[in-house]
Amino acid sequence: MVKLNFDEKYFTFTGVQLNRINIMKFLRNNILILVMAISLLGCQVKVKQKQTEEKSFEAWIQLFNGKDLNNWDIKFKGEELGVNYNNTFRVEDGLLRVSYDNWEEWNGKFGHMFYDRMFSHYKLRVEYRFVGEQVANGPGWAYRNNGLMLHGQSAQSMELNQDFPTSIEVQLLGGNGTDDRPTMNVCTPGTNIVMDGVLTEQHCMSSDSKTFHGDQWVTVEVEVHGGEVVRHFVNGEEVLSYTEPQYDPRDEYAKKLIPEDGNLIISKGTISIQAESSPTDFRKIELLVLEE
């Protein structure tokens, strides 16, 4: 019960007697707390709005536009630059496809399709899946195998009969229905990397990802910081990292790319995808340039 009577010295509020002076102090103190709370809430809202705005303004570049192969250069082993051998790279139904339906069997012609710009510091996000069967007589190791070739040489600098561009390969693997075959591994055609502080010359190293069997879509991301750190992510979880991507001076193609000052570290390069006997679909290839 609330009893208010301003003609008297006291009034009762929920059974507690308060005089006018105490009430004014009570209101003043609680109004201050209320104002502070509203101010704090307003700051939090502004921070969230700023974060949302910054995220919405991230300039992701769509390397694959969903329509055609504009801005991509194709190079197959044994073929001149620009020859799309057997129409292997194509766009169908909004997907970038590596297709072998025009091949009778595997003949050793590895293919790569290069984006026509070089990048140094960036995030690369890709959505892919393996589909159908490997072309007849394809290499066993290439079953459901593709790759994102990073810090690579240009398509124009590849030699006629060169199998793979000198690059860091982010290896994409699909499951065979039985065995463990993690994806987002790393391979090093003509290159080396440092893992856990040690230079490694091993060609391929596995990630900690799970195996993706069947024709399911997989979302992967690579975070590249020039010639320093490279991190691999699968569905948002980090599965591998390494540092100091560099040329391997023992490799016949790589040694031709080493600059005159002898610096082996690779701080930028091309991005390409592979055609090495397994049909693959890509529905997104996008890139966010990072500050150096």
Backbone torsions as a table, in degrees:
resi	resn	phi	psi	omega
1	MET	NA	135.0	177.0
2	VAL	-110.4	126.4	179.8
3	LYS	-122.7	112.7	-178.1
4	LEU	-117.3	129.7	176.8
5	ASN	-150.0	101.6	-175.1
6	PHE	-77.6	-2.2	174.3
7	ASP	-86.6	-8.7	179.0
8	GLU	-107.6	167.4	-176.5
9	LYS	-75.3	-32.2	-178.0
10	TYR	-123.8	159.1	167.6
11	PHE	-137.9	161.8	-176.0
12	THR	-107.4	130.2	176.6
13	PHE	-128.1	112.3	-175.6
14	THR	48.1	43.3	173.1
15	GLY	84.1	1.1	-179.4
16	VAL	-109.9	129.3	179.0
17	GLN	-84.1	126.6	178.3
18	LEU	-131.1	139.7	174.0
19	ASN	-89.9	175.0	-174.3
20	ARG	-63.0	-37.6	-178.2
21	ILE	-64.7	-44.2	179.9
22	ASN	-64.6	-37.6	179.7
23	ILE	-63.5	-41.7	179.9
24	MET	-63.8	-40.8	176.8
25	LYS	-64.1	-42.1	180.0
26	PHE	-60.0	-47.2	-179.3
27	LEU	-65.4	-43.6	-178.1
28	ARG	-62.2	-45.5	-179.3
29	ASN	-64.9	-41.8	-177.5
30	ASN	-74.8	-31.2	175.1
31	ILE	-64.5	-39.1	177.8
32	LEU	-61.6	-44.1	178.4
33	ILE	-62.5	-41.4	-179.7
34	LEU	-63.5	-43.8	179.2
35	VAL	-62.6	-41.2	179.2
36	MET	-64.6	-40.8	179.6
37	ALA	-63.9	-43.8	179.0
38	ILE	-63.7	-40.8	179.4
39	SER	-62.7	-44.3	179.2
40	LEU	-63.0	-42.4	178.5
41	LEU	-61.8	-40.7	178.5
42	GLY	-62.1	-39.5	178.5
43	CYS	-63.9	-42.5	179.6
44	GLN	-62.8	-41.0	179.1
45	VAL	-62.8	-42.3	180.0
46	LYS	-64.2	-40.0	178.5
47	VAL	-62.3	-45.5	179.4
48	LYS	-63.7	-39.6	178.5
49	GLN	-63.8	-41.0	179.7
50	LYS	-64.1	-43.2	179.2
51	GLN	-62.4	-41.6	179.0
52	THR	-63.9	-43.0	179.8
53	GLU	-64.6	-42.3	179.8
54	GLU	-62.8	-41.8	179.3
55	LYS	-63.9	-40.8	-177.8
56	SER	-69.2	-23.1	-179.0
57	PHE	-95.5	4.6	175.5
58	GLU	-60.5	128.0	-172.2
59	ALA	-90.1	75.9	175.9
60	TRP	-72.7	129.0	178.2
61	ILE	-95.5	124.9	178.2
62	GLN	-84.1	97.2	-179.8
63	LEU	-65.3	-36.3	172.6
64	PHE	-104.6	119.8	-173.5
65	ASN	-89.0	0.4	177.9
66	GLY	80.5	1.6	-175.0
67	LYS	-123.4	-42.2	-174.1
68	ASP	-155.8	-173.5	-178.0
69	LEU	-104.3	25.4	175.9
70	ASN	-57.9	142.0	179.3
71	ASN	74.8	13.1	176.9
72	TRP	-119.9	140.9	177.7
73	ASP	-114.1	133.3	-175.2
74	ILE	-108.2	136.6	177.5
75	LYS	-141.1	118.4	174.1
76	PHE	-107.5	145.1	176.0
77	LYS	-56.9	131.1	178.3
78	GLY	82.4	-0.8	-179.6
79	GLU	-120.1	153.6	176.4
80	GLU	-69.6	156.1	177.6
81	LEU	-56.2	132.8	177.2
82	GLY	99.1	-10.4	178.5
83	VAL	-81.8	116.1	177.8
84	ASN	-90.7	82.7	-170.6
85	TYR	-55.6	124.2	179.6
86	ASN	55.5	24.6	179.7
87	ASN	52.3	43.6	-175.3
88	THR	-68.8	-44.9	176.4
89	PHE	-89.5	126.5	-178.4
90	ARG	-155.8	165.7	175.1
91	VAL	-115.5	124.1	177.9
92	GLU	-140.0	131.6	177.2
93	ASP	54.6	36.3	178.0
94	GLY	77.8	6.9	-179.3
95	LEU	-111.8	143.3	169.8
96	LEU	-86.4	119.3	-173.4
97	ARG	-117.9	138.0	167.4
98	VAL	-102.6	105.7	-169.0
99	SER	-120.4	142.4	179.8
100	TYR	-118.5	22.4	-178.5
101	ASP	-73.0	-11.2	175.7
102	ASN	-101.0	7.7	179.6
103	TRP	-102.7	136.7	172.6
104	GLU	-80.6	-40.7	177.4
105	GLU	-162.1	167.9	179.5
106	TRP	-70.7	135.9	-179.0
107	ASN	-129.1	16.5	175.8
108	GLY	86.4	4.1	-178.5
109	LYS	-87.3	87.7	174.4
110	PHE	-68.9	140.2	-179.3
111	GLY	-124.5	151.5	176.5
112	HIS	-141.3	142.5	177.7
113	MET	-120.7	117.8	-170.7
114	PHE	-102.2	133.1	167.2
115	TYR	-70.7	145.1	-168.6
116	ASP	-87.7	21.9	173.2
117	ARG	-131.0	156.3	174.3
118	MET	-102.5	149.4	-179.3
119	PHE	-134.4	156.9	-178.4
120	SER	-122.3	-60.4	-179.3
121	HIS	-112.6	117.7	-173.8
122	TYR	-168.3	167.2	165.2
123	LYS	-112.4	133.3	176.4
124	LEU	-115.5	123.0	-179.1
125	ARG	-116.9	131.3	-174.7
126	VAL	-136.4	139.3	170.7
127	GLU	-117.1	123.3	-173.8
128	TYR	-140.9	165.7	170.6
129	ARG	-154.3	151.4	171.6
130	PHE	-94.7	140.2	-176.5
131	VAL	-135.5	151.4	172.1
132	GLY	64.9	-159.2	-174.5
133	GLU	-108.0	150.2	174.7
134	GLN	-63.6	145.2	178.4
135	VAL	-60.5	148.3	-177.2
136	ALA	-55.1	136.5	177.0
137	ASN	67.3	17.7	174.6
138	GLY	-66.5	153.3	-179.7
139	PRO	-59.2	141.6	179.8
140	GLY	-58.9	-39.3	-178.4
141	TRP	-69.0	-18.3	-176.5
142	ALA	-92.0	5.0	177.7
143	TYR	-61.3	126.4	-178.0
144	ARG	42.6	58.2	-175.5
145	ASN	-134.6	127.0	172.7
146	ASN	-142.6	-177.3	-178.6
147	GLY	-159.2	150.8	170.6
148	LEU	-103.5	109.2	-174.7
149	MET	-91.7	112.2	-174.2
150	LEU	-110.6	158.4	-178.8
151	HIS	50.8	37.9	-175.2
152	GLY	-87.4	166.4	172.3
153	GLN	-71.8	168.1	179.2
154	SER	-74.8	156.4	175.8
155	ALA	-61.2	-36.2	-177.3
156	GLN	-66.6	-26.0	-176.8
157	SER	-89.4	-7.0	178.6
158	MET	-69.2	142.3	178.7
159	GLU	-82.0	160.3	-171.8
160	LEU	-54.4	-45.9	-174.8
161	ASN	-107.3	24.2	178.4
162	GLN	-77.1	131.2	-178.2
163	ASP	-71.3	-52.0	-173.2
164	PHE	-132.7	147.1	174.0
165	PRO	-69.4	143.5	171.2
166	THR	-61.7	120.7	-170.0
167	SER	-173.6	177.5	168.7
168	ILE	-103.1	118.0	-178.1
169	GLU	-94.5	120.5	168.5
170	VAL	-87.6	103.3	-169.9
171	GLN	-82.1	125.4	176.5
172	LEU	-100.8	125.2	178.7
173	LEU	-125.9	147.3	172.6
174	GLY	-113.7	153.9	-178.6
175	GLY	-73.4	159.2	177.0
176	ASN	-103.6	8.8	179.6
177	GLY	94.6	-11.1	-176.5
178	THR	-133.4	-55.7	-170.3
179	ASP	-86.6	161.7	172.9
180	ASP	-76.4	124.4	177.4
181	ARG	-140.3	82.2	-178.9
182	PRO	-61.3	152.4	176.4
183	THR	-105.7	174.4	-179.3
184	MET	60.2	42.3	173.2
185	ASN	-82.5	-178.1	176.8
186	VAL	-128.4	134.9	172.8
187	CYS	-127.3	159.7	-168.5
188	THR	-134.6	74.2	176.0
189	PRO	-69.8	108.2	179.9
190	GLY	75.8	15.1	-175.4
191	THR	-138.9	170.8	171.3
192	ASN	-136.4	164.0	177.0
193	ILE	-139.1	167.8	175.6
194	VAL	-110.0	127.1	176.9
195	MET	-124.6	127.6	-178.9
196	ASP	54.3	37.9	175.7
197	GLY	80.9	3.5	-176.9
198	VAL	-120.8	130.9	175.0
199	LEU	-65.9	125.1	-179.9
200	THR	-114.7	136.5	179.1
201	GLU	-108.3	7.0	175.5
202	GLN	-66.7	138.6	-172.7
203	HIS	-70.2	-45.2	-178.9
204	CYS	-131.0	141.7	177.1
205	MET	-133.6	137.0	-173.5
206	SER	-83.4	151.3	175.2
207	SER	-90.6	-178.2	177.9
208	ASP	-97.5	17.0	-176.1
209	SER	-75.6	161.8	172.8
210	LYS	-79.3	173.9	178.4
211	THR	-93.0	138.0	178.8
212	PHE	-111.6	102.5	179.6
213	HIS	-85.3	160.9	175.0
214	GLY	75.5	-160.1	-174.7
215	ASP	-103.1	30.5	-176.2
216	GLN	-75.9	148.5	176.3
217	TRP	-75.1	141.5	178.8
218	VAL	-128.8	134.7	177.3
219	THR	-104.3	123.4	-178.8
220	VAL	-128.7	159.2	-180.0
221	GLU	-146.4	142.9	174.6
222	VAL	-122.2	131.3	175.7
223	GLU	-109.1	118.3	-172.7
224	VAL	-118.6	127.5	178.1
225	HIS	-119.2	76.0	176.1
226	GLY	53.4	-129.9	179.3
227	GLY	-95.4	22.6	-176.0
228	GLU	-107.1	-81.2	-171.9
229	VAL	-120.9	142.6	173.9
230	VAL	-129.6	131.5	-179.7
231	ARG	-126.1	138.9	178.6
232	HIS	-108.6	137.5	179.3
233	PHE	-130.4	142.2	174.0
234	VAL	-124.9	121.1	-177.8
235	ASN	48.8	40.1	174.8
236	GLY	88.5	-6.0	-178.0
237	GLU	-107.6	132.1	179.4
238	GLU	-69.6	131.6	-177.1
239	VAL	-123.9	-8.8	-178.1
240	LEU	-168.4	146.2	173.1
241	SER	-151.0	154.2	179.1
242	TYR	-160.4	174.4	-175.0
243	THR	-136.2	170.3	171.4
244	GLU	49.8	58.2	173.4
245	PRO	-59.7	135.8	-172.9
246	GLN	-153.5	157.0	177.0
247	TYR	-67.5	146.3	173.3
248	ASP	-97.2	108.5	-175.0
249	PRO	-66.3	-9.2	177.8
250	ARG	-82.8	-17.8	-174.5
251	ASP	-81.3	135.2	-174.8
252	GLU	-63.7	-31.6	179.4
253	TYR	-87.6	-39.3	-177.1
254	ALA	-64.8	-39.4	-175.5
255	LYS	-63.5	-21.0	176.7
256	LYS	-77.8	-14.8	-178.2
257	LEU	-98.7	-9.4	-178.5
258	ILE	-68.4	128.6	-178.6
259	PRO	-65.5	166.0	-175.9
260	GLU	-61.3	-30.0	-179.1
261	ASP	-77.6	-2.7	176.5
262	GLY	79.8	5.1	-179.5
263	ASN	-70.1	119.8	-176.1
264	LEU	-85.7	-18.8	-175.1
265	ILE	-65.5	133.4	177.9
266	ILE	-101.9	115.8	-175.2
267	SER	-105.5	-8.4	177.3
268	LYS	-161.3	168.3	177.9
269	GLY	169.9	-171.2	-178.1
270	THR	-83.0	167.5	172.1
271	ILE	-122.2	129.1	177.7
272	SER	-140.3	159.5	173.4
273	ILE	-116.1	161.2	-169.3
274	GLN	-106.4	162.8	166.4
275	ALA	-135.7	101.8	-176.8
276	GLU	-135.0	37.1	167.8
277	SER	106.0	-8.5	-178.8
278	SER	-114.5	123.0	179.0
279	PRO	-59.9	134.0	-175.8
280	THR	-141.5	139.7	174.3
281	ASP	-110.0	141.3	172.2
282	PHE	-124.9	127.6	175.9
283	ARG	-109.9	-8.9	175.1
284	LYS	-152.5	131.2	169.7
285	ILE	-138.7	104.7	-176.1
286	GLU	-133.9	155.4	-172.7
287	LEU	-137.7	138.6	175.1
288	LEU	-117.4	117.5	178.1
289	VAL	-72.6	133.0	179.9
290	LEU	-104.7	156.8	176.0
291	GLU	-69.4	141.5	179.8
292	GLU	-82.8	NA	NA
